[in-house]
Amino acid sequence: MTKGTNEDFQFEQLDEETLFIVSQTFKALGDPTRIRILYLLSQNEHSVNDIAEKLSLLQSTVSHQLRFLKNLRLVKYRREGTTLYYSPDDNHVMDVLQQTINHAQHH
């Protein structure tokens, strides 16, 4: 049998947890508001109020989206006094986001 035939290839299926996480990550990246938030955070860490102001969003909207992103471990926060500062928690996903932005801008 020659190398590279279909018979030589062992297909390994993804487990359910991996499939779920990947689909949820793409769901996160499928929302324009979440993309805007992630892109802003890729530049520097920001508080909820900062994000709301810079992106002209309601604070409640930003908090809701950050909670969604945090549950997927795409963002993390640090506390300074009573203020939470958010930043990316997964450089792999941020790389995918940046590559996708580059792709979209490459006309």
N, CA, C and O atoms as a GROMACS GRO file, in nm:
protein
  428
    1MET      N    1   0.084  -0.117   0.000
    1MET     CA    2   0.000   0.000   0.000
    1MET      C    3   0.090   0.125   0.000
    1MET      O    4   0.190   0.130   0.072
    2THR      N    5   0.054   0.223  -0.081
    2THR     CA    6   0.134   0.344  -0.088
    2THR      C    7   0.098   0.439   0.024
    2THR      O    8  -0.015   0.441   0.075
    3LYS      N    9   0.198   0.518   0.061
    3LYS     CA   10   0.178   0.614   0.170
    3LYS      C   11   0.078   0.721   0.126
    3LYS      O   12   0.079   0.768   0.012
    4GLY      N   13  -0.009   0.759   0.219
    4GLY     CA   14  -0.101   0.868   0.191
    4GLY      C   15  -0.236   0.823   0.139
    4GLY      O   16  -0.320   0.908   0.107
    5THR      N   17  -0.260   0.696   0.130
    5THR     CA   18  -0.391   0.651   0.084
    5THR      C   19  -0.491   0.663   0.199
    5THR      O   20  -0.455   0.674   0.316
    6ASN      N   21  -0.617   0.661   0.162
    6ASN     CA   22  -0.723   0.674   0.262
    6ASN      C   23  -0.717   0.564   0.367
    6ASN      O   24  -0.752   0.587   0.483
    7GLU      N   25  -0.673   0.445   0.328
    7GLU     CA   26  -0.668   0.334   0.423
    7GLU      C   27  -0.565   0.358   0.533
    7GLU      O   28  -0.580   0.307   0.644
    8ASP      N   29  -0.460   0.437   0.503
    8ASP     CA   30  -0.356   0.465   0.603
    8ASP      C   31  -0.398   0.573   0.702
    8ASP      O   32  -0.342   0.583   0.811
    9PHE      N   33  -0.495   0.650   0.665
    9PHE     CA   34  -0.533   0.766   0.746
    9PHE      C   35  -0.631   0.724   0.855
    9PHE      O   36  -0.740   0.675   0.826
   10GLN      N   37  -0.592   0.744   0.978
   10GLN     CA   38  -0.681   0.716   1.091
   10GLN      C   39  -0.750   0.846   1.131
   10GLN      O   40  -0.686   0.937   1.183
   11PHE      N   41  -0.879   0.854   1.109
   11PHE     CA   42  -0.955   0.973   1.142
   11PHE      C   43  -0.990   0.972   1.289
   11PHE      O   44  -1.053   0.878   1.338
   12GLU      N   45  -0.951   1.076   1.358
   12GLU     CA   46  -0.982   1.088   1.499
   12GLU      C   47  -1.093   1.191   1.515
   12GLU      O   48  -1.075   1.307   1.478
   13GLN      N   49  -1.205   1.150   1.568
   13GLN     CA   50  -1.317   1.241   1.586
   13GLN      C   51  -1.295   1.328   1.708
   13GLN      O   52  -1.229   1.289   1.804
   14LEU      N   53  -1.353   1.447   1.702
   14LEU     CA   54  -1.346   1.537   1.816
   14LEU      C   55  -1.447   1.493   1.921
   14LEU      O   56  -1.557   1.450   1.888
   15ASP      N   57  -1.408   1.505   2.046
   15ASP     CA   58  -1.502   1.471   2.153
   15ASP      C   59  -1.606   1.581   2.167
   15ASP      O   60  -1.587   1.692   2.118
   16GLU      N   61  -1.716   1.549   2.233
   16GLU     CA   62  -1.830   1.640   2.245
   16GLU      C   63  -1.792   1.771   2.313
   16GLU      O   64  -1.839   1.878   2.272
   17GLU      N   65  -1.710   1.765   2.416
   17GLU     CA   66  -1.671   1.887   2.488
   17GLU      C   67  -1.592   1.981   2.397
   17GLU      O   68  -1.616   2.101   2.396
   18THR      N   69  -1.498   1.926   2.322
   18THR     CA   70  -1.418   2.007   2.229
   18THR      C   71  -1.508   2.069   2.123
   18THR      O   72  -1.496   2.187   2.093
   19LEU      N   73  -1.599   1.989   2.066
   19LEU     CA   74  -1.693   2.041   1.967
   19LEU      C   75  -1.775   2.157   2.023
   19LEU      O   76  -1.795   2.258   1.956
   20PHE      N   77  -1.823   2.141   2.145
   20PHE     CA   78  -1.904   2.245   2.208
   20PHE      C   79  -1.823   2.373   2.229
   20PHE      O   80  -1.870   2.482   2.197
   21ILE      N   81  -1.701   2.360   2.281
   21ILE     CA   82  -1.618   2.478   2.307
   21ILE      C   83  -1.584   2.550   2.176
   21ILE      O   84  -1.589   2.673   2.170
   22VAL      N   85  -1.548   2.474   2.074
   22VAL     CA   86  -1.516   2.534   1.944
   22VAL      C   87  -1.638   2.607   1.886
   22VAL      O   88  -1.626   2.719   1.837
   23SER      N   89  -1.754   2.544   1.894
   23SER     CA   90  -1.874   2.607   1.838
   23SER      C   91  -1.911   2.732   1.917
   23SER      O   92  -1.954   2.831   1.859
   24GLN      N   93  -1.895   2.729   2.048
   24GLN     CA   94  -1.924   2.846   2.131
   24GLN      C   95  -1.824   2.959   2.104
   24GLN      O   96  -1.860   3.077   2.107
   25THR      N   97  -1.699   2.923   2.078
   25THR     CA   98  -1.598   3.024   2.046
   25THR      C   99  -1.632   3.093   1.915
   25THR      O  100  -1.623   3.215   1.904
   26PHE      N  101  -1.671   3.014   1.815
   26PHE     CA  102  -1.712   3.076   1.688
   26PHE      C  103  -1.840   3.155   1.704
   26PHE      O  104  -1.859   3.257   1.637
   27LYS      N  105  -1.928   3.110   1.792
   27LYS     CA  106  -2.048   3.188   1.821
   27LYS      C  107  -2.009   3.324   1.880
   27LYS      O  108  -2.066   3.427   1.843
   28ALA      N  109  -1.912   3.323   1.970
   28ALA     CA  110  -1.864   3.448   2.030
   28ALA      C  111  -1.808   3.541   1.924
   28ALA      O  112  -1.831   3.662   1.927
   29LEU      N  113  -1.734   3.484   1.830
   29LEU     CA  114  -1.672   3.564   1.724
   29LEU      C  115  -1.772   3.599   1.614
   29LEU      O  116  -1.739   3.674   1.522
   30GLY      N  117  -1.892   3.544   1.622
   30GLY     CA  118  -1.994   3.571   1.522
   30GLY      C  119  -2.082   3.691   1.555
   30GLY      O  120  -2.176   3.721   1.481
   31ASP      N  121  -2.053   3.758   1.663
   31ASP     CA  122  -2.134   3.872   1.706
   31ASP      C  123  -2.054   4.001   1.692
   31ASP      O  124  -1.947   4.013   1.751
   32PRO      N  125  -2.104   4.099   1.615
   32PRO     CA  126  -2.029   4.224   1.593
   32PRO      C  127  -1.991   4.298   1.721
   32PRO      O  128  -1.882   4.354   1.730
   33THR      N  129  -2.080   4.299   1.820
   33THR     CA  130  -2.049   4.369   1.945
   33THR      C  131  -1.935   4.300   2.018
   33THR      O  132  -1.845   4.367   2.069
   34ARG      N  133  -1.937   4.167   2.024
   34ARG     CA  134  -1.829   4.095   2.090
   34ARG      C  135  -1.698   4.111   2.014
   34ARG      O  136  -1.592   4.121   2.076
   35ILE      N  137  -1.703   4.115   1.882
   35ILE     CA  138  -1.582   4.138   1.803
   35ILE      C  139  -1.524   4.276   1.837
   35ILE      O  140  -1.404   4.290   1.856
   36ARG      N  141  -1.610   4.376   1.844
   36ARG     CA  142  -1.564   4.511   1.876
   36ARG      C  143  -1.498   4.515   2.015
   36ARG      O  144  -1.394   4.578   2.033
   37ILE      N  145  -1.560   4.448   2.111
   37ILE     CA  146  -1.505   4.444   2.248
   37ILE      C  147  -1.370   4.372   2.249
   37ILE      O  148  -1.274   4.422   2.306
   38LEU      N  149  -1.364   4.255   2.186
   38LEU     CA  150  -1.238   4.180   2.183
   38LEU      C  151  -1.128   4.257   2.112
   38LEU      O  152  -1.012   4.257   2.155
   39TYR      N  153  -1.164   4.323   2.003
   39TYR     CA  154  -1.063   4.400   1.929
   39TYR      C  155  -1.011   4.515   2.016
   39TYR      O  156  -0.890   4.540   2.018
   40LEU      N  157  -1.099   4.583   2.086
   40LEU     CA  158  -1.056   4.691   2.177
   40LEU      C  159  -0.966   4.636   2.286
   40LEU      O  160  -0.862   4.695   2.317
   41LEU      N  161  -1.004   4.522   2.344
   41LEU     CA  162  -0.922   4.463   2.449
   41LEU      C  163  -0.788   4.411   2.398
   41LEU      O  164  -0.692   4.399   2.474
   42SER      N  165  -0.782   4.379   2.268
   42SER     CA  166  -0.654   4.334   2.212
   42SER      C  167  -0.552   4.447   2.209
   42SER      O  168  -0.431   4.423   2.201
   43GLN      N  169  -0.601   4.571   2.216
   43GLN     CA  170  -0.511   4.688   2.214
   43GLN      C  171  -0.458   4.719   2.355
   43GLN      O  172  -0.342   4.754   2.373
   44ASN      N  173  -0.547   4.704   2.456
   44ASN     CA  174  -0.512   4.738   2.593
   44ASN      C  175  -0.625   4.692   2.684
   44ASN      O  176  -0.738   4.672   2.638
   45GLU      N  177  -0.596   4.676   2.814
   45GLU     CA  178  -0.703   4.640   2.906
   45GLU      C  179  -0.792   4.762   2.930
   45GLU      O  180  -0.747   4.877   2.923
   46HIS      N  181  -0.920   4.735   2.959
   46HIS     CA  182  -1.017   4.842   2.979
   46HIS      C  183  -1.119   4.801   3.084
   46HIS      O  184  -1.147   4.682   3.102
   47SER      N  185  -1.174   4.900   3.152
   47SER     CA  186  -1.285   4.877   3.245
   47SER      C  187  -1.415   4.872   3.165
   47SER      O  188  -1.418   4.909   3.048
   48VAL      N  189  -1.521   4.825   3.229
   48VAL     CA  190  -1.652   4.821   3.165
   48VAL      C  191  -1.693   4.961   3.118
   48VAL      O  192  -1.740   4.978   3.006
   49ASN      N  193  -1.674   5.060   3.204
   49ASN     CA  194  -1.710   5.198   3.168
   49ASN      C  195  -1.629   5.247   3.048
   49ASN      O  196  -1.683   5.312   2.959
   50ASP      N  197  -1.499   5.216   3.047
   50ASP     CA  198  -1.412   5.252   2.933
   50ASP      C  199  -1.467   5.193   2.803
   50ASP      O  200  -1.481   5.262   2.702
   51ILE      N  201  -1.496   5.065   2.808
   51ILE     CA  202  -1.545   4.994   2.689
   51ILE      C  203  -1.676   5.056   2.642
   51ILE      O  204  -1.693   5.085   2.523
   52ALA      N  205  -1.768   5.077   2.736
   52ALA     CA  206  -1.898   5.135   2.702
   52ALA      C  207  -1.880   5.271   2.636
   52ALA      O  208  -1.945   5.302   2.536
   53GLU      N  209  -1.793   5.352   2.692
   53GLU     CA  210  -1.770   5.486   2.638
   53GLU      C  211  -1.704   5.482   2.500
   53GLU      O  212  -1.750   5.548   2.407
   54LYS      N  213  -1.597   5.405   2.488
   54LYS     CA  214  -1.522   5.400   2.362
   54LYS      C  215  -1.604   5.340   2.247
   54LYS      O  216  -1.586   5.378   2.131
   55LEU      N  217  -1.694   5.246   2.279
   55LEU     CA  218  -1.771   5.178   2.175
   55LEU      C  219  -1.915   5.228   2.166
   55LEU      O  220  -1.995   5.173   2.090
   56SER      N  221  -1.947   5.331   2.243
   56SER     CA  222  -2.084   5.387   2.246
   56SER      C  223  -2.190   5.279   2.272
   56SER      O  224  -2.288   5.267   2.199
   57LEU      N  225  -2.166   5.203   2.377
   57LEU     CA  226  -2.258   5.097   2.417
   57LEU      C  227  -2.306   5.124   2.559
   57LEU      O  228  -2.242   5.196   2.635
   58LEU      N  229  -2.420   5.066   2.593
   58LEU     CA  230  -2.468   5.074   2.730
   58LEU      C  231  -2.379   4.987   2.820
   58LEU      O  232  -2.330   4.882   2.778
   59GLN      N  233  -2.360   5.032   2.943
   59GLN     CA  234  -2.279   4.956   3.038
   59GLN      C  235  -2.337   4.816   3.059
   59GLN      O  236  -2.262   4.719   3.072
   60SER      N  237  -2.470   4.805   3.063
   60SER     CA  238  -2.533   4.673   3.082
   60SER      C  239  -2.504   4.580   2.964
   60SER      O  240  -2.486   4.459   2.983
   61THR      N  241  -2.500   4.635   2.844
   61THR     CA  242  -2.467   4.556   2.724
   61THR      C  243  -2.324   4.503   2.734
   61THR      O  244  -2.298   4.386   2.709
   62VAL      N  245  -2.233   4.593   2.771
   62VAL     CA  246  -2.091   4.554   2.784
   62VAL      C  247  -2.075   4.447   2.891
   62VAL      O  248  -2.006   4.347   2.870
   63SER      N  249  -2.138   4.467   3.007
   63SER     CA  250  -2.128   4.369   3.115
   63SER      C  251  -2.180   4.233   3.072
   63SER      O  252  -2.119   4.130   3.101
   64HIS      N  253  -2.294   4.232   3.003
   64HIS     CA  254  -2.352   4.107   2.954
   64HIS      C  255  -2.255   4.036   2.859
   64HIS      O  256  -2.232   3.916   2.872
   65GLN      N  257  -2.199   4.109   2.763
   65GLN     CA  258  -2.108   4.050   2.665
   65GLN      C  259  -1.979   4.002   2.731
   65GLN      O  260  -1.926   3.897   2.695
   66LEU      N  261  -1.928   4.079   2.827
   66LEU     CA  262  -1.805   4.038   2.897
   66LEU      C  263  -1.828   3.911   2.978
   66LEU      O  264  -1.740   3.827   2.986
   67ARG      N  265  -1.946   3.897   3.036
   67ARG     CA  266  -1.978   3.776   3.111
   67ARG      C  267  -1.978   3.655   3.016
   67ARG      O  268  -1.924   3.550   3.049
   68PHE      N  269  -2.038   3.672   2.898
   68PHE     CA  270  -2.038   3.566   2.797
   68PHE      C  271  -1.895   3.530   2.758
   68PHE      O  272  -1.860   3.412   2.753
   69LEU      N  273  -1.811   3.630   2.731
   69LEU     CA  274  -1.673   3.607   2.690
   69LEU      C  275  -1.590   3.547   2.804
   69LEU      O  276  -1.502   3.464   2.779
   70LYS      N  277  -1.617   3.589   2.925
   70LYS     CA  278  -1.544   3.535   3.041
   70LYS      C  279  -1.578   3.388   3.063
   70LYS      O  280  -1.491   3.307   3.095
   71ASN      N  281  -1.706   3.352   3.045
   71ASN     CA  282  -1.747   3.212   3.061
   71ASN      C  283  -1.678   3.122   2.961
   71ASN      O  284  -1.658   3.003   2.988
   72LEU      N  285  -1.641   3.176   2.846
   72LEU     CA  286  -1.568   3.099   2.744
   72LEU      C  287  -1.417   3.109   2.763
   72LEU      O  288  -1.340   3.054   2.684
   73ARG      N  289  -1.375   3.179   2.867
   73ARG     CA  290  -1.233   3.202   2.898
   73ARG      C  291  -1.163   3.278   2.784
   73ARG      O  292  -1.046   3.253   2.755
   74LEU      N  293  -1.237   3.370   2.721
   74LEU     CA  294  -1.178   3.454   2.617
   74LEU      C  295  -1.129   3.586   2.674
   74LEU      O  296  -1.041   3.649   2.616
   75VAL      N  297  -1.185   3.627   2.787
   75VAL     CA  298  -1.138   3.745   2.858
   75VAL      C  299  -1.119   3.712   3.005
   75VAL      O  300  -1.180   3.619   3.058
   76LYS      N  301  -1.035   3.789   3.070
   76LYS     CA  302  -1.013   3.777   3.214
   76LYS      C  303  -1.016   3.919   3.271
   76LYS      O  304  -1.015   4.017   3.196
   77TYR      N  305  -1.018   3.929   3.401
   77TYR     CA  306  -1.015   4.061   3.462
   77TYR      C  307  -0.923   4.063   3.582
   77TYR      O  308  -0.890   3.960   3.641
   78ARG      N  309  -0.883   4.184   3.616
   78ARG     CA  310  -0.812   4.207   3.741
   78ARG      C  311  -0.885   4.319   3.813
   78ARG      O  312  -0.940   4.409   3.750
   79ARG      N  313  -0.885   4.312   3.944
   79ARG     CA  314  -0.956   4.410   4.025
   79ARG      C  315  -0.858   4.514   4.078
   79ARG      O  316  -0.751   4.480   4.129
   80GLU      N  317  -0.896   4.639   4.064
   80GLU     CA  318  -0.820   4.749   4.123
   80GLU      C  319  -0.920   4.835   4.199
   80GLU      O  320  -0.993   4.914   4.139
   81GLY      N  321  -0.922   4.820   4.332
   81GLY     CA  322  -1.026   4.887   4.410
   81GLY      C  323  -1.160   4.825   4.377
   81GLY      O  324  -1.179   4.704   4.391
   82THR      N  325  -1.254   4.908   4.332
   82THR     CA  326  -1.386   4.857   4.294
   82THR      C  327  -1.399   4.840   4.143
   82THR      O  328  -1.505   4.799   4.094
   83THR      N  329  -1.293   4.870   4.069
   83THR     CA  330  -1.298   4.864   3.922
   83THR      C  331  -1.235   4.734   3.872
   83THR      O  332  -1.129   4.692   3.919
   84LEU      N  333  -1.303   4.672   3.775
   84LEU     CA  334  -1.251   4.554   3.708
   84LEU      C  335  -1.195   4.595   3.573
   84LEU      O  336  -1.261   4.664   3.496
   85TYR      N  337  -1.072   4.552   3.545
   85TYR     CA  338  -1.008   4.579   3.417
   85TYR      C  339  -0.999   4.449   3.338
   85TYR      O  340  -0.942   4.350   3.385
   86TYR      N  341  -1.055   4.450   3.218
   86TYR     CA  342  -1.062   4.331   3.134
   86TYR      C  343  -0.952   4.330   3.030
   86TYR      O  344  -0.909   4.434   2.980
   87SER      N  345  -0.906   4.208   2.998
   87SER     CA  346  -0.804   4.187   2.895
   87SER      C  347  -0.826   4.049   2.834
   87SER      O  348  -0.900   3.967   2.890
   88PRO      N  349  -0.763   4.022   2.719
   88PRO     CA  350  -0.779   3.890   2.657
   88PRO      C  351  -0.722   3.780   2.747
   88PRO      O  352  -0.622   3.800   2.815
   89ASP      N  353  -0.787   3.665   2.747
   89ASP     CA  354  -0.740   3.550   2.826
   89ASP      C  355  -0.691   3.437   2.736
   89ASP      O  356  -0.635   3.339   2.786
   90ASP      N  357  -0.710   3.449   2.606
   90ASP     CA  358  -0.671   3.342   2.516
   90ASP      C  359  -0.608   3.401   2.390
   90ASP      O  360  -0.678   3.449   2.301
   91ASN      N  361  -0.476   3.395   2.383
   91ASN     CA  362  -0.407   3.452   2.267
   91ASN      C  363  -0.435   3.376   2.139
   91ASN      O  364  -0.428   3.433   2.030
   92HIS      N  365  -0.467   3.247   2.150
   92HIS     CA  366  -0.499   3.170   2.030
   92HIS      C  367  -0.620   3.230   1.959
   92HIS      O  368  -0.619   3.251   1.838
   93VAL      N  369  -0.726   3.258   2.036
   93VAL     CA  370  -0.848   3.314   1.978
   93VAL      C  371  -0.823   3.457   1.929
   93VAL      O  372  -0.877   3.497   1.826
   94MET      N  373  -0.742   3.532   2.003
   94MET     CA  374  -0.712   3.669   1.960
   94MET      C  375  -0.633   3.666   1.828
   94MET      O  376  -0.650   3.753   1.743
   95ASP      N  377  -0.547   3.566   1.812
   95ASP     CA  378  -0.474   3.550   1.685
   95ASP      C  379  -0.571   3.520   1.571
   95ASP      O  380  -0.558   3.575   1.462
   96VAL      N  381  -0.667   3.432   1.596
   96VAL     CA  382  -0.768   3.400   1.494
   96VAL      C  383  -0.846   3.526   1.459
   96VAL      O  384  -0.871   3.552   1.341
   97LEU      N  385  -0.885   3.604   1.559
   97LEU     CA  386  -0.958   3.728   1.535
   97LEU      C  387  -0.875   3.823   1.449
   97LEU      O  388  -0.926   3.879   1.352
   98GLN      N  389  -0.748   3.842   1.485
   98GLN     CA  390  -0.663   3.934   1.410
   98GLN      C  391  -0.641   3.885   1.267
   98GLN      O  392  -0.642   3.964   1.173
   99GLN      N  393  -0.622   3.755   1.250
   99GLN     CA  394  -0.604   3.699   1.116
   99GLN      C  395  -0.730   3.718   1.033
   99GLN      O  396  -0.723   3.744   0.913
  100THR      N  397  -0.845   3.703   1.096
  100THR     CA  398  -0.972   3.720   1.025
  100THR      C  399  -0.992   3.866   0.986
  100THR      O  400  -1.040   3.895   0.876
  101ILE      N  401  -0.956   3.958   1.075
  101ILE     CA  402  -0.963   4.101   1.043
  101ILE      C  403  -0.869   4.132   0.927
  101ILE      O  404  -0.907   4.203   0.834
  102ASN      N  405  -0.748   4.079   0.932
  102ASN     CA  406  -0.652   4.100   0.823
  102ASN      C  407  -0.708   4.046   0.692
  102ASN      O  408  -0.696   4.110   0.587
  103HIS      N  409  -0.770   3.929   0.697
  103HIS     CA  410  -0.830   3.869   0.579
  103HIS      C  411  -0.939   3.960   0.522
  103HIS      O  412  -0.946   3.982   0.401
  104ALA      N  413  -1.024   4.013   0.610
  104ALA     CA  414  -1.136   4.099   0.567
  104ALA      C  415  -1.087   4.230   0.507
  104ALA      O  416  -1.151   4.284   0.417
  105GLN      N  417  -0.975   4.279   0.557
  105GLN     CA  418  -0.922   4.407   0.509
  105GLN      C  419  -0.834   4.390   0.385
  105GLN      O  420  -0.796   4.490   0.323
  106HIS      N  421  -0.801   4.268   0.348
  106HIS     CA  422  -0.713   4.240   0.235
  106HIS      C  423  -0.796   4.224   0.108
  106HIS      O  424  -0.834   4.113   0.071
  107HIS      N  425  -0.823   4.334   0.044
  107HIS     CA  426  -0.903   4.330  -0.081
  107HIS      C  427  -0.815   4.354  -0.200
  107HIS      O  428  -0.863   4.355  -0.314
   0.00000   0.00000   0.00000
